[in-house]
Amino acid sequence: MSFAIVTDTSANLPIEYARENDITIIPFSFYIDGEENTCIDAENYDGAAYYAMLRAGKVVTTSQITPARYIEYMSPILEAGKDVLLICLSSGVSGAYSSSQLAARELAEKYPERKVISIDSRGASMGEGLLAYYAVEDRAGGMTIDETAAHLLETVPKMNQLFTVDDLKYLKRSGRISGATAAIGSVLNIKPLLTGNKEGKIVSFAKVRSRKKSVRELARLYAERVVDAENQIIAISHADCKDEAEALRELVCAEKPPKQVVMVCHEPATGSHVGPGMLAVYFLGNERIL
């Protein structure tokens, strides 16, 4: 294996996929009643109980990955003689990418013969995680770490990440959206459609009346914007709204069936910022919607 692929828990990768493809996952921390938690296995955690806790009013806080944690996880890989391709949560919503660059500089001094390439996904959940899928395919196809990194950097601006939420208060409370965007949620029965823009920041780009229409609109936008769907892996994430996620998958596959759909319950750290009821679709288009 020519290089190691490393990402973080925000990438929301199914744990068996990560294990089968030798992907190292670095955990974000989230805090409940002051107690630190991490969740490497987002596929099997009790998402229903977690989001029910948020609905009941429990406040969860998070912290970014520190340079020390990046160094802790990547050092053994470099010591084993492998280069590292690191895929990070969007710099538009977290300082983790900056931390990774600090770690990479320190590791370069300690392991001058090795490479650490850090990629700013400008995304979260499967907007980040799908990049790991592409990296696995590139590595299996014999591409070098530099070629794979170049491919991912070309892919980032094409990654559409479209989602809706039940309540904007979670994004507002954590500072992930502006006051103007948050004001949309104060209108009765208006459901905002949001995206990660070119800078990786969360912005609203449309609004619809009713949750049902927002699910249909996500499917319509997918059909309108997806490129070469039959050869794509796309993804859907949800924060304890599995039935709507299944409905979205059916609509997506009826419109323009992709090669594969990966569906995940949104992991708890970034899930605390989007809140219960978040529903998202991730796919490649010619460019991002904003």
N, C-alpha and C positions, 0 to 999 in steps of 0.2 A: 504494500500500500504506500503510495508515493507521499502522501501528506495526511495529517489528521484534520478532521472537521470538528469544530467546537462551536457551540452556541449556548444560549441561556434558556431558562425555563419560560421566558416570555414567548419563545418560538412555538410553544404548545405542541411539540412533536409527540406523536404516539410513542410510548415508551418502547414497545417491541420493535418498531421501525428504527429507533435510535440504537438499540442494542444490536440488531441485525446488521446495521451499517456502521458500527463502531463510531458513533457520534458521541462526543463528550458534552454533557449538559451541566452548565454552571448555574446554581440556584440564586434567584432573587429572594430576598427575605421580606416577609410580611408579618405584621404584628397585631395580635389580638389580645386586648387587655394587657399590653406591654410585653407579652411573651413572643419571642421570635419563632417564626415558623418558616419552613421551606417546603416545596413540593416538586420533587423531580418527576414523579409519576403522575402527571396531570391527567392521564388517560383513566386512571382508576380511583382518583380521589372522589369523595362524596360531594359532587358539585351541587346537588339538590339541597343538601343540608347547609352547605356554605352560603349559597345565595339566599336561602331562607333566613339565615342569620343576618345577612345584610338587609333584607326586607324588614326584619324585626327591629332594625335600628342600630345594630352593632357597627361601630366605626373601626375599619381596618386601615392601618397605615403601612407604608412600604419604604424601603430604602434601596438605593442603587447598589450595584455590585462595585465593590471597592477594588482599587488596583491590587491590593494584597490578595483578595480572593481570586482574581484572574491569575496572578502569579502562582498561587497555590495549586490551581488546577492545570495550568499549562506547563509548569516546570517539569513534571514527570514525563510529559510527552516529548519535550525538547531533549531531556536527558536520554530518552530512548532513541534519539537520532531522527525524529520526525519533525518536519515543518508543520506549522499550525495555520489553518485558515479559520478565522474567528468571525462569526456572524452575530451582530449585536442588535439589540433593541434600538429603535429610532432615537437619534439624537434630538429630535423635535419634542420628545416627551420625557427624556431621561438623560442623566449625565453619565450613564454607563459606558457609552461609546468613548467619551473622553477618558474615563478611567481605564478603558482597555488600551488606549493609545499610550497612556503613562506606563502601564504594565509592559506593553510591547517594547518601549524604549529601554526599560530596565532589563528586560529579558534579552534584548539584543546585545547589551553589554556583557551579560553573563554567558550567553550562548552565541557568540559572533558568527559561528558557522551555520546557524539555523535561521529560518525565516518565521516571523509572525506577521501575518497580514490580517488586519482588522477591517471588516466591512460594515459600514453603517447601512442597515437595511432600510432605514426611513419607514419602518413598519413595526407592527406588533402582531402577536399571535401568529396566525399562518401567513400573514403578510411578510413576516420574518422567516417562519418555518419553511415555507415553500422554497426559499433560497437554499436551505439545507438539502431539500430533495434534488434541486438542480445541481448542487455541488457533488452529491453522491453520484448522480448520473455522469457528470463530467469526469470525476475521478475514475469511475468504472470504465469509461471510454478511453482512458489513457491520457487525459489532459493533465498538464502540470499545475502546480499551485498558482503560478502566475496567470496561466491561461484561464483557469477556473475563476480566479478573482476578477479578471477582466470581464469574463462572461457575466458574473453576478453584478458587477458595476453597470454593465449595459442593461441588465434586467431590472434593476431597482426602479428606474424612471417609468417602467412599463407596468409595474405592479399595481393593479387596481385593488383598493381595500375599501369596500363600501359597506356601511353598517347603519343600523338604527338602534335606538335605546328606548327603554320605557320611561326613564327619568334622567334628565340632564344634571340633577343635583350632584351625582357622584363625580362626573367630569368637572363640574364647577368647583366643588369642594377641594379637589386635588390640584386645581389650577391648570387642568389640561385643555380647557376651552376658555374663550374670552367671555366677558360679561354679556356682550351683544349676542353671541351664539347661545348662551344660557337663557337669555330672555325669550327665545323661541319656545322653550318648554313651558312657559307660563300661560300660553294660549290653550284653552280647553281642547283636548283631543287632537292637537297638532303633533305629528310625529316627525321629528327631523331626520333627514338622511345626512350622514356624516362620512368623511373620508380622511385618510392620511394624505396630505398634499405633497407637493414636490420637496418641501423642506421637512417632511415627516411630522408636521404638526396636524392636530385634529381640527377640522373646520367643517361647518355645515354648508352644504351646497344645494339643498332643496328641502321642501317639507310637504307632507301629505296629510290628509285627514283620515285617521284611523290606522290602527296597527295592521289590519288585514291588507290595506292598500300599500302600506310601507313594504310588506313582504313581497307583494306583486311587483312593486316598483324596483326592488333589488333584482328580481329575476329579469325584468324588462331591461334594465341597465346592463346586466350581464350579457344578455343576448345582443344588445346594441353595440357593446364595446369589446367583447371578447374576440381574440384573433386566433384562428387555427384551433378551434375548440377541441376537435377530435384528437389532437395530439397533445393536449394539455392536461396536467394535473391541476385541478382547482380545489379549493377548500371552503368549508363553511364552519364557523364557530358560533357557539351560542352560550349564553349565561343562564342555564336552567330554563330553556324554552325549546325543548327537544322536538315537540310536535310541530312547532313553526319551522324549525330547522329542517325537519323531514319534508314539510310542505315546500320549503324553498328548494330543497334538492330535487323534488319532483318537477317543479316548474323549470328549473335550470336544465334538467336532463330532457325535458319535453321540448324546450326551445332549441338549444344547441348542445347536444350531449358531449361532455368532455371524455377524455381517455379514462380518467379516474376522479372520483370525488373523495376527499378526505374530510371527515366530519368529526369535530372535537368539541367537548365542553370547555369553555374558556377557562384557562388556568387562573388560580386564585390571586396572584399578585397584581397583574394588570387588570384582572377581573374586578378588583375592588375599585378601580377607577371608572370603569364603564357601567358597572352595576348590573343587578339581575334584569333579565329580559333583553340584554344586548344580543343582536343577531347580525352576522356579517358574512359576506362572500368575498373571496380573494381569487383573482385571476389575472392573466396577462392581456393587456390591450396594446394599442399603438403607443399610448401614453397614459399618464394618470389623469383623472377627471379634472383636477385642479393643480 
